[in-house]
Amino acid sequence: MSVSLHLVTEPGRVGAADILATPAVLPRHGTESLTGVDVHDLAAHRAEFGLRRSHLGAAAASLLAAIEEVRLTGRGGGHFPTTAKWRSVMTHGAGGTVVANGAEGEPGSAKDAVLLQTRPHLVLDGLVSSMEVVGASDGVVWLHDGAWASARAVSRALAERAAAGAGDPQIRVLLAPDRYLSGEATGIIRTLEGGPTLPRYVEDPARPWSPGSRPVLVNNVETMARVGLLATVGAEEYLPTSLLTVVNATHRVVLEVGPGTTFGDVVARTWTSPDGRPPQAVLLGGYGGSWVSWDDLRAMPVDVAGLRAAGLSLGAGLVGPLPASACGLEESARLLRYLAGQSARQCGPCVFGLAAVSELADDLSAGRLAPSGRRRLGRFMGEIQGRGACRHPDGALRMLASALVVFGDDVRHHRRGRTCDAPTYAIMPLPGED
């Protein structure tokens, strides 16, 4: 794979607290090969970031304070305050499990794979530090089955640390089924408790483990890498950056950006337009995220709090520009079809509702949805929202609802019984495609 990128490092970002000094380039599908980023073995990691500080006993409070000072949130999609989850686990005493979740369900996302393959010791520093703080006796790196390059990188890093006498607690690498929902936190916990890798409803999201079971803390791999930074360089040198995956027609780019960077800057530096024009919109956060028109997004900074104030979310860090020559309605129906097929099939909203909505969206995209069908589509979306056993239907419906607004011109065109015959299609990568 050969991709030429003209990327300029952001002013003021080069320093000890950078995670990725240079962007990584990956193929459109898969995470088994990447270029652009040096791989850190243990020696290179320690030369770049220094030695990890122990956070056992009384020292745990200093790491919790640092995490709260930088307002670290989870980077798997929900952006829940990190210390809130940690403190919930801590109230149940020592002996639980901490999971570094690297099972990227989003087919377009690759930031976790880049971290695991090039900065595995930063992730492991975060995992070990979190185990020390919450008093866990078991550590897990959770990956998709088939993520062989990531699994090998983590296994090599664990062996290096053992040979260097790091004194880490027990850490296992576990492979989950290669499905969209395998990285969902309650599904991970359910598996560790001996059940299937499927999401489940929990009454208290702060305590998602079963009554009588050991507490389990699940944090995304990027979150763990940021904890690793705080455990080495401290809050003083920590930079509030974000890792993004930008989808192109032939490849993906994973890069680190600061909160002053706009989405216009990101797209200009990493995206190649197939038609020479700016994108008409961007899918932000993931396939269960939101479409945002380019005019509304390009001047917005990549800032978690600022996006939340605008009713948006950075989610899993996916940035999917939609070319001007593509049909947003067609692309949305395609993604919805995939999401409906990835249902956990445990409740009516997923088994029947999401499938019905997907069929109606396909009919709308094909120009064959009658007014009665459009009314059913609106009714089904209202009835399903918030009623699933997990959040999977909510994300899929959020994506579709935003598409119906952002691509209103396409919707009006298709509802008149016509299609747009857009020359560019199949923008976001899906499993099984060539």
Secondary structure by P-SEA (a helix, b strand, c coil): cbbbbbcccccccccccccccbbbbbccccccccccbbbbcaaaaaaaccbbbbbcccaaaaaaaaaaaacccccccccccaaaaaaaaaaaccbbbbbbccccccccccaaaaaaaccaaaaaaaaaaaaaaacccbbbbcccccaaaaaaaaaaaaaaaaaacccccbbbbbbcccccccccaaaaaaaaaccccbbbbbccccccccccccbbbbbcaaaaaaaaaaaccccccccbbbbbbbbcccbbbbbcccccccaaaaaaacccccccccccccccccccbbbbcccccccccccaaaaaaaccccccbbbbbbcccccaaaaaaaaaaaaaaaccccccccccaaaaaaaaaaaaaaccccaaaaaaaaaaaaaaccccccaaaaaaaaaaaaaaacaaaaaaaaaacccccccccccccccccc
